[in-house]
């Protein structure tokens, strides 16, 4: 442990939703480390968006993160992607990076699971 920092051990977390033909139609991929969950990818097929599936995936990921002893979740997104969605789930902006990509913003969102 360098300066009291615990060793970095990341554990993958993947949740997928399949259709009747075993095709992936939605998924969440991330990993837990240092008592946080990082959500790397969240996607839902266009035909089934706005059905609550994205929310269900995030809630399932948060539940698993809590089981793993995590105190929070964080992710990156863009206004053209899912920033409104994140806010609706109780996530708060913690940073905005301008021009990532040029002319747009990249937004970091986080949510504490344990107070």
Long-range contacts (C-beta under 8 A, 24 or more apart in sequence): 6-34, 8-33, 8-34, 9-33, 11-68, 13-37, 13-61, 13-64, 13-65, 15-57, 15-60, 15-61, 15-64, 17-53, 17-57, 26-53, 26-54, 26-57, 27-57, 28-57, 28-58, 28-60, 28-61, 30-61, 30-75, 32-65, 32-68, 32-70, 35-69, 35-70, 35-71, 35-72, 36-65, 36-70, 36-71, 36-72, 36-73, 36-74, 37-61, 37-62, 37-64, 37-65, 37-68, 37-70, 37-72, 37-73, 37-74, 38-73, 38-74, 38-75, 39-73, 39-74, 39-75, 40-75, 42-75, 42-82, 54-82, 54-85, 55-89, 58-89, 62-111, 62-113, 65-113, 66-113, 66-114, 70-113, 71-112, 71-113, 71-114, 72-110, 72-111, 72-112, 72-113, 72-114, 73-110, 73-111, 73-113, 74-108, 74-109, 74-110, 74-111, 75-108, 75-109, 75-110, 76-106, 76-107, 76-108, 76-109, 77-106, 77-107, 77-109, 78-104, 78-105, 78-106, 78-107, 79-104, 79-105, 79-107, 80-104, 83-107, 83-109
